[in-house]
Amino acid sequence: MKKAISLLGWIGVIFTIIALVLTLLTTYHFTYVKYFNDYYTLQWSIFGTMMIWAANMMVFRTNFKNIVYPITCVIIACATMFFMYMKVY
């Protein structure tokens, strides 16, 4: 279970990096990729990655002090969802 969550986390990071690069290339008109012409896909990938990493950090947590990092990931994910709800994309 721990290896699966860790693998999903790294897959999310790789997809987020690819989404970031494709969004920047499409935004600055170097190339055109249909789903990356706004920040919507990038926001979804950040949300998913942050939630997976929060779960990953909760599983690998060794003591109660390490609760700050998963909470930070959840706050970033909630902020991303807030901006998506406010249609900032």
mmCIF file as gemmi writes it, N, C-alpha and C atoms, coordinates in Angstrom:
data_model
loop_
_atom_site.group_PDB
_atom_site.id
_atom_site.type_symbol
_atom_site.label_atom_id
_atom_site.label_alt_id
_atom_site.label_comp_id
_atom_site.label_asym_id
_atom_site.label_entity_id
_atom_site.label_seq_id
_atom_site.pdbx_PDB_ins_code
_atom_site.Cartn_x
_atom_site.Cartn_y
_atom_site.Cartn_z
_atom_site.occupancy
_atom_site.B_iso_or_equiv
_atom_site.pdbx_formal_charge
_atom_site.auth_seq_id
_atom_site.auth_asym_id
_atom_site.pdbx_PDB_model_num
ATOM 1 N N . MET Axp A 1 ? 0.825 -1.198 0 1 0 ? 1 A 1
ATOM 2 C CA . MET Axp A 1 ? 0 0 0 1 0 ? 1 A 1
ATOM 3 C C . MET Axp A 1 ? 0.869 1.262 0 1 0 ? 1 A 1
ATOM 4 N N . LYS Axp A 2 ? 1.928 1.218 0.818 1 0 ? 2 A 1
ATOM 5 C CA . LYS Axp A 2 ? 2.796 2.39 0.883 1 0 ? 2 A 1
ATOM 6 C C . LYS Axp A 2 ? 3.504 2.635 -0.448 1 0 ? 2 A 1
ATOM 7 N N . LYS Axp A 3 ? 3.929 1.568 -1.091 1 0 ? 3 A 1
ATOM 8 C CA . LYS Axp A 3 ? 4.615 1.724 -2.376 1 0 ? 3 A 1
ATOM 9 C C . LYS Axp A 3 ? 3.666 2.22 -3.459 1 0 ? 3 A 1
ATOM 10 N N . ALA Axp A 4 ? 2.408 1.796 -3.402 1 0 ? 4 A 1
ATOM 11 C CA . ALA Axp A 4 ? 1.427 2.24 -4.392 1 0 ? 4 A 1
ATOM 12 C C . ALA Axp A 4 ? 1.137 3.735 -4.236 1 0 ? 4 A 1
ATOM 13 N N . ILE Axp A 5 ? 0.992 4.196 -3.001 1 0 ? 5 A 1
ATOM 14 C CA . ILE Axp A 5 ? 0.737 5.624 -2.771 1 0 ? 5 A 1
ATOM 15 C C . ILE Axp A 5 ? 1.951 6.445 -3.187 1 0 ? 5 A 1
ATOM 16 N N . SER Axp A 6 ? 3.137 5.944 -2.873 1 0 ? 6 A 1
ATOM 17 C CA . SER Axp A 6 ? 4.354 6.649 -3.272 1 0 ? 6 A 1
ATOM 18 C C . SER Axp A 6 ? 4.487 6.706 -4.79 1 0 ? 6 A 1
ATOM 19 N N . LEU Axp A 7 ? 4.192 5.614 -5.46 1 0 ? 7 A 1
ATOM 20 C CA . LEU Axp A 7 ? 4.251 5.592 -6.922 1 0 ? 7 A 1
ATOM 21 C C . LEU Axp A 7 ? 3.222 6.548 -7.526 1 0 ? 7 A 1
ATOM 22 N N . LEU Axp A 8 ? 2.014 6.563 -6.988 1 0 ? 8 A 1
ATOM 23 C CA . LEU Axp A 8 ? 0.997 7.505 -7.47 1 0 ? 8 A 1
ATOM 24 C C . LEU Axp A 8 ? 1.431 8.95 -7.262 1 0 ? 8 A 1
ATOM 25 N N . GLY Axp A 9 ? 2.095 9.207 -6.152 1 0 ? 9 A 1
ATOM 26 C CA . GLY Axp A 9 ? 2.594 10.559 -5.893 1 0 ? 9 A 1
ATOM 27 C C . GLY Axp A 9 ? 3.598 10.999 -6.93 1 0 ? 9 A 1
ATOM 28 N N . TRP Axp A 10 ? 4.538 10.116 -7.261 1 0 ? 10 A 1
ATOM 29 C CA . TRP Axp A 10 ? 5.531 10.484 -8.262 1 0 ? 10 A 1
ATOM 30 C C . TRP Axp A 10 ? 4.948 10.571 -9.664 1 0 ? 10 A 1
ATOM 31 N N . ILE Axp A 11 ? 3.964 9.749 -9.963 1 0 ? 11 A 1
ATOM 32 C CA . ILE Axp A 11 ? 3.269 9.867 -11.252 1 0 ? 11 A 1
ATOM 33 C C . ILE Axp A 11 ? 2.544 11.211 -11.326 1 0 ? 11 A 1
ATOM 34 N N . GLY Axp A 12 ? 1.938 11.621 -10.213 1 0 ? 12 A 1
ATOM 35 C CA . GLY Axp A 12 ? 1.286 12.932 -10.162 1 0 ? 12 A 1
ATOM 36 C C . GLY Axp A 12 ? 2.274 14.068 -10.36 1 0 ? 12 A 1
ATOM 37 N N . VAL Axp A 13 ? 3.453 13.956 -9.776 1 0 ? 13 A 1
ATOM 38 C CA . VAL Axp A 13 ? 4.483 14.991 -9.947 1 0 ? 13 A 1
ATOM 39 C C . VAL Axp A 13 ? 4.916 15.065 -11.405 1 0 ? 13 A 1
ATOM 40 N N . ILE Axp A 14 ? 5.132 13.928 -12.026 1 0 ? 14 A 1
ATOM 41 C CA . ILE Axp A 14 ? 5.548 13.917 -13.436 1 0 ? 14 A 1
ATOM 42 C C . ILE Axp A 14 ? 4.459 14.506 -14.316 1 0 ? 14 A 1
ATOM 43 N N . PHE Axp A 15 ? 3.19 14.13 -14.067 1 0 ? 15 A 1
ATOM 44 C CA . PHE Axp A 15 ? 2.1 14.695 -14.867 1 0 ? 15 A 1
ATOM 45 C C . PHE Axp A 15 ? 1.962 16.203 -14.639 1 0 ? 15 A 1
ATOM 46 N N . THR Axp A 16 ? 2.157 16.664 -13.414 1 0 ? 16 A 1
ATOM 47 C CA . THR Axp A 16 ? 2.068 18.087 -13.124 1 0 ? 16 A 1
ATOM 48 C C . THR Axp A 16 ? 3.175 18.858 -13.829 1 0 ? 16 A 1
ATOM 49 N N . ILE Axp A 17 ? 4.377 18.31 -13.856 1 0 ? 17 A 1
ATOM 50 C CA . ILE Axp A 17 ? 5.475 18.97 -14.566 1 0 ? 17 A 1
ATOM 51 C C . ILE Axp A 17 ? 5.184 19.042 -16.06 1 0 ? 17 A 1
ATOM 52 N N . ILE Axp A 18 ? 4.685 17.946 -16.626 1 0 ? 18 A 1
ATOM 53 C CA . ILE Axp A 18 ? 4.339 17.949 -18.049 1 0 ? 18 A 1
ATOM 54 C C . ILE Axp A 18 ? 3.213 18.948 -18.323 1 0 ? 18 A 1
ATOM 55 N N . ALA Axp A 19 ? 2.214 18.982 -17.437 1 0 ? 19 A 1
ATOM 56 C CA . ALA Axp A 19 ? 1.11 19.937 -17.609 1 0 ? 19 A 1
ATOM 57 C C . ALA Axp A 19 ? 1.609 21.371 -17.517 1 0 ? 19 A 1
ATOM 58 N N . LEU Axp A 20 ? 2.543 21.626 -16.607 1 0 ? 20 A 1
ATOM 59 C CA . LEU Axp A 20 ? 3.1 22.973 -16.476 1 0 ? 20 A 1
ATOM 60 C C . LEU Axp A 20 ? 3.843 23.389 -17.733 1 0 ? 20 A 1
ATOM 61 N N . VAL Axp A 21 ? 4.683 22.508 -18.251 1 0 ? 21 A 1
ATOM 62 C CA . VAL Axp A 21 ? 5.447 22.829 -19.46 1 0 ? 21 A 1
ATOM 63 C C . VAL Axp A 21 ? 4.523 23.034 -20.65 1 0 ? 21 A 1
ATOM 64 N N . LEU Axp A 22 ? 3.555 22.143 -20.845 1 0 ? 22 A 1
ATOM 65 C CA . LEU Axp A 22 ? 2.637 22.287 -21.975 1 0 ? 22 A 1
ATOM 66 C C . LEU Axp A 22 ? 1.753 23.519 -21.846 1 0 ? 22 A 1
ATOM 67 N N . THR Axp A 23 ? 1.346 23.861 -20.614 1 0 ? 23 A 1
ATOM 68 C CA . THR Axp A 23 ? 0.544 25.07 -20.405 1 0 ? 23 A 1
ATOM 69 C C . THR Axp A 23 ? 1.348 26.314 -20.737 1 0 ? 23 A 1
ATOM 70 N N . LEU Axp A 24 ? 2.606 26.348 -20.307 1 0 ? 24 A 1
ATOM 71 C CA . LEU Axp A 24 ? 3.439 27.513 -20.618 1 0 ? 24 A 1
ATOM 72 C C . LEU Axp A 24 ? 3.717 27.614 -22.115 1 0 ? 24 A 1
ATOM 73 N N . LEU Axp A 25 ? 3.992 26.491 -22.76 1 0 ? 25 A 1
ATOM 74 C CA . LEU Axp A 25 ? 4.238 26.532 -24.205 1 0 ? 25 A 1
ATOM 75 C C . LEU Axp A 25 ? 3.004 26.975 -24.975 1 0 ? 25 A 1
ATOM 76 N N . THR Axp A 26 ? 1.832 26.54 -24.531 1 0 ? 26 A 1
ATOM 77 C CA . THR Axp A 26 ? 0.601 26.93 -25.217 1 0 ? 26 A 1
ATOM 78 C C . THR Axp A 26 ? 0.229 28.365 -24.894 1 0 ? 26 A 1
ATOM 79 N N . THR Axp A 27 ? 0.428 28.788 -23.659 1 0 ? 27 A 1
ATOM 80 C CA . THR Axp A 27 ? 0.081 30.154 -23.271 1 0 ? 27 A 1
ATOM 81 C C . THR Axp A 27 ? 0.924 31.179 -24.017 1 0 ? 27 A 1
ATOM 82 N N . TYR Axp A 28 ? 2.209 30.879 -24.196 1 0 ? 28 A 1
ATOM 83 C CA . TYR Axp A 28 ? 3.091 31.813 -24.895 1 0 ? 28 A 1
ATOM 84 C C . TYR Axp A 28 ? 3.167 31.558 -26.396 1 0 ? 28 A 1
ATOM 85 N N . HIS Axp A 29 ? 2.242 30.75 -26.928 1 0 ? 29 A 1
ATOM 86 C CA . HIS Axp A 29 ? 2.055 30.521 -28.365 1 0 ? 29 A 1
ATOM 87 C C . HIS Axp A 29 ? 3.273 29.923 -29.062 1 0 ? 29 A 1
ATOM 88 N N . PHE Axp A 30 ? 4.033 29.091 -28.344 1 0 ? 30 A 1
ATOM 89 C CA . PHE Axp A 30 ? 5.098 28.346 -29.005 1 0 ? 30 A 1
ATOM 90 C C . PHE Axp A 30 ? 4.53 27.137 -29.728 1 0 ? 30 A 1
ATOM 91 N N . THR Axp A 31 ? 3.508 26.55 -29.148 1 0 ? 31 A 1
ATOM 92 C CA . THR Axp A 31 ? 2.816 25.424 -29.745 1 0 ? 31 A 1
ATOM 93 C C . THR Axp A 31 ? 1.375 25.461 -29.257 1 0 ? 31 A 1
ATOM 94 N N . TYR Axp A 32 ? 0.518 24.652 -29.858 1 0 ? 32 A 1
ATOM 95 C CA . TYR Axp A 32 ? -0.866 24.61 -29.415 1 0 ? 32 A 1
ATOM 96 C C . TYR Axp A 32 ? -1.234 23.184 -29.05 1 0 ? 32 A 1
ATOM 97 N N . VAL Axp A 33 ? -1.643 23.004 -27.804 1 0 ? 33 A 1
ATOM 98 C CA . VAL Axp A 33 ? -2.165 21.736 -27.326 1 0 ? 33 A 1
ATOM 99 C C . VAL Axp A 33 ? -3.549 22.042 -26.77 1 0 ? 33 A 1
ATOM 100 N N . LYS Axp A 34 ? -4.55 21.365 -27.272 1 0 ? 34 A 1
ATOM 101 C CA . LYS Axp A 34 ? -5.948 21.71 -27.029 1 0 ? 34 A 1
ATOM 102 C C . LYS Axp A 34 ? -6.295 21.87 -25.545 1 0 ? 34 A 1
ATOM 103 N N . TYR Axp A 35 ? -5.934 20.93 -24.714 1 0 ? 35 A 1
ATOM 104 C CA . TYR Axp A 35 ? -6.37 20.955 -23.32 1 0 ? 35 A 1
ATOM 105 C C . TYR Axp A 35 ? -5.492 21.81 -22.421 1 0 ? 35 A 1
ATOM 106 N N . PHE Axp A 36 ? -4.46 22.392 -22.958 1 0 ? 36 A 1
ATOM 107 C CA . PHE Axp A 36 ? -3.537 23.179 -22.15 1 0 ? 36 A 1
ATOM 108 C C . PHE Axp A 36 ? -3.542 24.66 -22.538 1 0 ? 36 A 1
ATOM 109 N N . ASN Axp A 37 ? -4.618 25.124 -23.167 1 0 ? 37 A 1
ATOM 110 C CA . ASN Axp A 37 ? -4.663 26.531 -23.558 1 0 ? 37 A 1
ATOM 111 C C . ASN Axp A 37 ? -5.105 27.438 -22.413 1 0 ? 37 A 1
ATOM 112 N N . ASP Axp A 38 ? -5.454 26.88 -21.27 1 0 ? 38 A 1
ATOM 113 C CA . ASP Axp A 38 ? -5.703 27.659 -20.057 1 0 ? 38 A 1
ATOM 114 C C . ASP Axp A 38 ? -5.129 26.883 -18.874 1 0 ? 38 A 1
ATOM 115 N N . TYR Axp A 39 ? -5.33 27.386 -17.676 1 0 ? 39 A 1
ATOM 116 C CA . TYR Axp A 39 ? -4.71 26.773 -16.5 1 0 ? 39 A 1
ATOM 117 C C . TYR Axp A 39 ? -5.579 25.705 -15.845 1 0 ? 39 A 1
ATOM 118 N N . TYR Axp A 40 ? -6.681 25.335 -16.45 1 0 ? 40 A 1
ATOM 119 C CA . TYR Axp A 40 ? -7.618 24.397 -15.844 1 0 ? 40 A 1
ATOM 120 C C . TYR Axp A 40 ? -6.992 23.02 -15.619 1 0 ? 40 A 1
ATOM 121 N N . THR Axp A 41 ? -6.326 22.477 -16.619 1 0 ? 41 A 1
ATOM 122 C CA . THR Axp A 41 ? -5.685 21.164 -16.493 1 0 ? 41 A 1
ATOM 123 C C . THR Axp A 41 ? -4.554 21.207 -15.476 1 0 ? 41 A 1
ATOM 124 N N . LEU Axp A 42 ? -3.799 22.293 -15.483 1 0 ? 42 A 1
ATOM 125 C CA . LEU Axp A 42 ? -2.717 22.446 -14.512 1 0 ? 42 A 1
ATOM 126 C C . LEU Axp A 42 ? -3.259 22.505 -13.09 1 0 ? 42 A 1
ATOM 127 N N . GLN Axp A 43 ? -4.372 23.215 -12.895 1 0 ? 43 A 1
ATOM 128 C CA . GLN Axp A 43 ? -4.968 23.294 -11.568 1 0 ? 43 A 1
ATOM 129 C C . GLN Axp A 43 ? -5.463 21.934 -11.087 1 0 ? 43 A 1
ATOM 130 N N . TRP Axp A 44 ? -6.071 21.149 -11.97 1 0 ? 44 A 1
ATOM 131 C CA . TRP Axp A 44 ? -6.519 19.816 -11.582 1 0 ? 44 A 1
ATOM 132 C C . TRP Axp A 44 ? -5.343 18.917 -11.239 1 0 ? 44 A 1
ATOM 133 N N . SER Axp A 45 ? -4.269 19.032 -11.991 1 0 ? 45 A 1
ATOM 134 C CA . SER Axp A 45 ? -3.115 18.184 -11.698 1 0 ? 45 A 1
ATOM 135 C C . SER Axp A 45 ? -2.445 18.586 -10.391 1 0 ? 45 A 1
ATOM 136 N N . ILE Axp A 46 ? -2.402 19.873 -10.086 1 0 ? 46 A 1
ATOM 137 C CA . ILE Axp A 46 ? -1.86 20.318 -8.794 1 0 ? 46 A 1
ATOM 138 C C . ILE Axp A 46 ? -2.743 19.821 -7.665 1 0 ? 46 A 1
ATOM 139 N N . PHE Axp A 47 ? -4.054 19.915 -7.828 1 0 ? 47 A 1
ATOM 140 C CA . PHE Axp A 47 ? -4.971 19.439 -6.797 1 0 ? 47 A 1
ATOM 141 C C . PHE Axp A 47 ? -4.778 17.942 -6.532 1 0 ? 47 A 1
ATOM 142 N N . GLY Axp A 48 ? -4.754 17.157 -7.595 1 0 ? 48 A 1
ATOM 143 C CA . GLY Axp A 48 ? -4.597 15.719 -7.431 1 0 ? 48 A 1
ATOM 144 C C . GLY Axp A 48 ? -3.263 15.344 -6.812 1 0 ? 48 A 1
ATOM 145 N N . THR Axp A 49 ? -2.2 15.995 -7.263 1 0 ? 49 A 1
ATOM 146 C CA . THR Axp A 49 ? -0.875 15.701 -6.732 1 0 ? 49 A 1
ATOM 147 C C . THR Axp A 49 ? -0.773 16.065 -5.258 1 0 ? 49 A 1
ATOM 148 N N . MET Axp A 50 ? -1.305 17.205 -4.879 1 0 ? 50 A 1
ATOM 149 C CA . MET Axp A 50 ? -1.232 17.612 -3.474 1 0 ? 50 A 1
ATOM 150 C C . MET Axp A 50 ? -2.043 16.682 -2.566 1 0 ? 50 A 1
ATOM 151 N N . MET Axp A 51 ? -3.178 16.208 -3.046 1 0 ? 51 A 1
ATOM 152 C CA . MET Axp A 51 ? -3.968 15.281 -2.229 1 0 ? 51 A 1
ATOM 153 C C . MET Axp A 51 ? -3.253 13.929 -2.085 1 0 ? 51 A 1
ATOM 154 N N . ILE Axp A 52 ? -2.638 13.46 -3.165 1 0 ? 52 A 1
ATOM 155 C CA . ILE Axp A 52 ? -1.9 12.195 -3.09 1 0 ? 52 A 1
ATOM 156 C C . ILE Axp A 52 ? -0.7 12.34 -2.155 1 0 ? 52 A 1
ATOM 157 N N . TRP Axp A 53 ? 0.012 13.472 -2.249 1 0 ? 53 A 1
ATOM 158 C CA . TRP Axp A 53 ? 1.164 13.658 -1.376 1 0 ? 53 A 1
ATOM 159 C C . TRP Axp A 53 ? 0.748 13.832 0.079 1 0 ? 53 A 1
ATOM 160 N N . ALA Axp A 54 ? -0.406 14.428 0.324 1 0 ? 54 A 1
ATOM 161 C CA . ALA Axp A 54 ? -0.898 14.522 1.706 1 0 ? 54 A 1
ATOM 162 C C . ALA Axp A 54 ? -1.17 13.131 2.262 1 0 ? 54 A 1
ATOM 163 N N . ALA Axp A 55 ? -1.786 12.279 1.454 1 0 ? 55 A 1
ATOM 164 C CA . ALA Axp A 55 ? -2.035 10.899 1.889 1 0 ? 55 A 1
ATOM 165 C C . ALA Axp A 55 ? -0.718 10.157 2.085 1 0 ? 55 A 1
ATOM 166 N N . ASN Axp A 56 ? 0.221 10.378 1.187 1 0 ? 56 A 1
ATOM 167 C CA . ASN Axp A 56 ? 1.529 9.746 1.282 1 0 ? 56 A 1
ATOM 168 C C . ASN Axp A 56 ? 2.234 10.157 2.582 1 0 ? 56 A 1
ATOM 169 N N . MET Axp A 57 ? 2.204 11.414 2.921 1 0 ? 57 A 1
ATOM 170 C CA . MET Axp A 57 ? 2.863 11.884 4.137 1 0 ? 57 A 1
ATOM 171 C C . MET Axp A 57 ? 2.15 11.414 5.401 1 0 ? 57 A 1
ATOM 172 N N . MET Axp A 58 ? 0.844 11.24 5.312 1 0 ? 58 A 1
ATOM 173 C CA . MET Axp A 58 ? 0.123 10.708 6.477 1 0 ? 58 A 1
ATOM 174 C C . MET Axp A 58 ? 0.491 9.247 6.718 1 0 ? 58 A 1
ATOM 175 N N . VAL Axp A 59 ? 0.703 8.487 5.651 1 0 ? 59 A 1
ATOM 176 C CA . VAL Axp A 59 ? 1.056 7.075 5.796 1 0 ? 59 A 1
ATOM 177 C C . VAL Axp A 59 ? 2.473 6.925 6.341 1 0 ? 59 A 1
ATOM 178 N N . PHE Axp A 60 ? 3.41 7.738 5.853 1 0 ? 60 A 1
ATOM 179 C CA . PHE Axp A 60 ? 4.806 7.614 6.255 1 0 ? 60 A 1
ATOM 180 C C . PHE Axp A 60 ? 5.157 8.452 7.484 1 0 ? 60 A 1
ATOM 181 N N . ARG Axp A 61 ? 4.208 9.055 8.117 1 0 ? 61 A 1
ATOM 182 C CA . ARG Axp A 61 ? 4.446 9.925 9.273 1 0 ? 61 A 1
ATOM 183 C C . ARG Axp A 61 ? 4.991 9.1 10.433 1 0 ? 61 A 1
ATOM 184 N N . THR Axp A 62 ? 6.05 9.617 11.065 1 0 ? 62 A 1
ATOM 185 C CA . THR Axp A 62 ? 6.67 8.883 12.167 1 0 ? 62 A 1
ATOM 186 C C . THR Axp A 62 ? 6.218 9.379 13.53 1 0 ? 62 A 1
ATOM 187 N N . ASN Axp A 63 ? 5.913 10.648 13.639 1 0 ? 63 A 1
ATOM 188 C CA . ASN Axp A 63 ? 5.438 11.175 14.918 1 0 ? 63 A 1
ATOM 189 C C . ASN Axp A 63 ? 4.405 12.268 14.672 1 0 ? 63 A 1
ATOM 190 N N . PHE Axp A 64 ? 3.85 12.788 15.742 1 0 ? 64 A 1
ATOM 191 C CA . PHE Axp A 64 ? 2.761 13.766 15.615 1 0 ? 64 A 1
ATOM 192 C C . PHE Axp A 64 ? 3.252 15.108 15.092 1 0 ? 64 A 1
ATOM 193 N N . LYS Axp A 65 ? 4.538 15.418 15.248 1 0 ? 65 A 1
ATOM 194 C CA . LYS Axp A 65 ? 5.064 16.702 14.781 1 0 ? 65 A 1
ATOM 195 C C . LYS Axp A 65 ? 5.004 16.841 13.265 1 0 ? 65 A 1
ATOM 196 N N . ASN Axp A 66 ? 5.038 15.745 12.568 1 0 ? 66 A 1
ATOM 197 C CA . ASN Axp A 66 ? 5.055 15.785 11.109 1 0 ? 66 A 1
ATOM 198 C C . ASN Axp A 66 ? 3.675 15.988 10.496 1 0 ? 66 A 1
ATOM 199 N N . ILE Axp A 67 ? 2.715 16.434 11.255 1 0 ? 67 A 1
ATOM 200 C CA . ILE Axp A 67 ? 1.367 16.679 10.731 1 0 ? 67 A 1
ATOM 201 C C . ILE Axp A 67 ? 1.306 17.973 9.909 1 0 ? 67 A 1
ATOM 202 N N . VAL Axp A 68 ? 2.306 18.836 10.05 1 0 ? 68 A 1
ATOM 203 C CA . VAL Axp A 68 ? 2.299 20.133 9.368 1 0 ? 68 A 1
ATOM 204 C C . VAL Axp A 68 ? 2.368 19.96 7.85 1 0 ? 68 A 1
ATOM 205 N N . TYR Axp A 69 ? 3.165 19.036 7.37 1 0 ? 69 A 1
ATOM 206 C CA . TYR Axp A 69 ? 3.358 18.88 5.932 1 0 ? 69 A 1
ATOM 207 C C . TYR Axp A 69 ? 2.104 18.389 5.209 1 0 ? 69 A 1
ATOM 208 N N . PRO Axp A 70 ? 1.41 17.375 5.717 1 0 ? 70 A 1
ATOM 209 C CA . PRO Axp A 70 ? 0.17 16.994 5.029 1 0 ? 70 A 1
ATOM 210 C C . PRO Axp A 70 ? -0.897 18.075 5.088 1 0 ? 70 A 1
ATOM 211 N N . ILE Axp A 71 ? -0.955 18.806 6.193 1 0 ? 71 A 1
ATOM 212 C CA . ILE Axp A 71 ? -1.927 19.906 6.295 1 0 ? 71 A 1
ATOM 213 C C . ILE Axp A 71 ? -1.591 20.984 5.275 1 0 ? 71 A 1
ATOM 214 N N . THR Axp A 72 ? -0.309 21.259 5.081 1 0 ? 72 A 1
ATOM 215 C CA . THR Axp A 72 ? 0.097 22.241 4.075 1 0 ? 72 A 1
ATOM 216 C C . THR Axp A 72 ? -0.305 21.795 2.676 1 0 ? 72 A 1
ATOM 217 N N . CYS Axp A 73 ? -0.134 20.526 2.371 1 0 ? 73 A 1
ATOM 218 C CA . CYS Axp A 73 ? -0.546 20.001 1.06 1 0 ? 73 A 1
ATOM 219 C C . CYS Axp A 73 ? -2.053 20.125 0.862 1 0 ? 73 A 1
ATOM 220 N N . VAL Axp A 74 ? -2.822 19.838 1.901 1 0 ? 74 A 1
ATOM 221 C CA . VAL Axp A 74 ? -4.282 19.952 1.804 1 0 ? 74 A 1
ATOM 222 C C . VAL Axp A 74 ? -4.695 21.415 1.641 1 0 ? 74 A 1
ATOM 223 N N . ILE Axp A 75 ? -4.006 22.334 2.313 1 0 ? 75 A 1
ATOM 224 C CA . ILE Axp A 75 ? -4.317 23.767 2.163 1 0 ? 75 A 1
ATOM 225 C C . ILE Axp A 75 ? -4.033 24.224 0.74 1 0 ? 75 A 1
ATOM 226 N N . ILE Axp A 76 ? -2.91 23.78 0.16 1 0 ? 76 A 1
ATOM 227 C CA . ILE Axp A 76 ? -2.603 24.13 -1.23 1 0 ? 76 A 1
ATOM 228 C C . ILE Axp A 76 ? -3.663 23.568 -2.175 1 0 ? 76 A 1
ATOM 229 N N . ALA Axp A 77 ? -4.095 22.329 -1.926 1 0 ? 77 A 1
ATOM 230 C CA . ALA Axp A 77 ? -5.134 21.717 -2.76 1 0 ? 77 A 1
ATOM 231 C C . ALA Axp A 77 ? -6.452 22.475 -2.626 1 0 ? 77 A 1
ATOM 232 N N . CYS Axp A 78 ? -6.8 22.88 -1.413 1 0 ? 78 A 1
ATOM 233 C CA . CYS Axp A 78 ? -8.041 23.641 -1.208 1 0 ? 78 A 1
ATOM 234 C C . CYS Axp A 78 ? -7.96 25.016 -1.866 1 0 ? 78 A 1
ATOM 235 N N . ALA Axp A 79 ? -6.796 25.645 -1.806 1 0 ? 79 A 1
ATOM 236 C CA . ALA Axp A 79 ? -6.625 26.941 -2.467 1 0 ? 79 A 1
ATOM 237 C C . ALA Axp A 79 ? -6.768 26.793 -3.981 1 0 ? 79 A 1
ATOM 238 N N . THR Axp A 80 ? -6.231 25.717 -4.521 1 0 ? 80 A 1
ATOM 239 C CA . THR Axp A 80 ? -6.373 25.46 -5.952 1 0 ? 80 A 1
ATOM 240 C C . THR Axp A 80 ? -7.835 25.26 -6.323 1 0 ? 80 A 1
ATOM 241 N N . MET Axp A 81 ? -8.564 24.499 -5.509 1 0 ? 81 A 1
ATOM 242 C CA . MET Axp A 81 ? -9.992 24.299 -5.774 1 0 ? 81 A 1
ATOM 243 C C . MET Axp A 81 ? -10.774 25.604 -5.645 1 0 ? 81 A 1
ATOM 244 N N . PHE Axp A 82 ? -10.376 26.459 -4.706 1 0 ? 82 A 1
ATOM 245 C CA . PHE Axp A 82 ? -11.034 27.759 -4.555 1 0 ? 82 A 1
ATOM 246 C C . PHE Axp A 82 ? -10.881 28.576 -5.829 1 0 ? 82 A 1
ATOM 247 N N . PHE Axp A 83 ? -9.662 28.615 -6.378 1 0 ? 83 A 1
ATOM 248 C CA . PHE Axp A 83 ? -9.447 29.379 -7.608 1 0 ? 83 A 1
ATOM 249 C C . PHE Axp A 83 ? -10.185 28.757 -8.789 1 0 ? 83 A 1
ATOM 250 N N . MET Axp A 84 ? -10.313 27.434 -8.801 1 0 ? 84 A 1
ATOM 251 C CA . MET Axp A 84 ? -11.089 26.806 -9.86 1 0 ? 84 A 1
ATOM 252 C C . MET Axp A 84 ? -12.571 27.134 -9.709 1 0 ? 84 A 1
ATOM 253 N N . TYR Axp A 85 ? -13.058 27.173 -8.482 1 0 ? 85 A 1
ATOM 254 C CA . TYR Axp A 85 ? -14.443 27.523 -8.23 1 0 ? 85 A 1
ATOM 255 C C . TYR Axp A 85 ? -14.73 28.972 -8.611 1 0 ? 85 A 1
ATOM 256 N N . MET Axp A 86 ? -13.76 29.842 -8.401 1 0 ? 86 A 1
ATOM 257 C CA . MET Axp A 86 ? -13.923 31.25 -8.748 1 0 ? 86 A 1
ATOM 258 C C . MET Axp A 86 ? -13.652 31.507 -10.237 1 0 ? 86 A 1
ATOM 259 N N . LYS Axp A 87 ? -13.394 30.428 -10.984 1 0 ? 87 A 1
ATOM 260 C CA . LYS Axp A 87 ? -13.17 30.484 -12.442 1 0 ? 87 A 1
ATOM 261 C C . LYS Axp A 87 ? -11.956 31.326 -12.82 1 0 ? 87 A 1
ATOM 262 N N . VAL Axp A 88 ? -10.849 31.123 -12.087 1 0 ? 88 A 1
ATOM 263 C CA . VAL Axp A 88 ? -9.597 31.779 -12.413 1 0 ? 88 A 1
ATOM 264 C C . VAL Axp A 88 ? -8.743 30.776 -13.19 1 0 ? 88 A 1
ATOM 265 N N . TYR Axp A 89 ? -9.047 30.643 -14.474 1 0 ? 89 A 1
ATOM 266 C CA . TYR Axp A 89 ? -8.272 29.746 -15.326 1 0 ? 89 A 1
ATOM 267 C C . TYR Axp A 89 ? -8.335 30.215 -16.726 1 0 ? 89 A 1
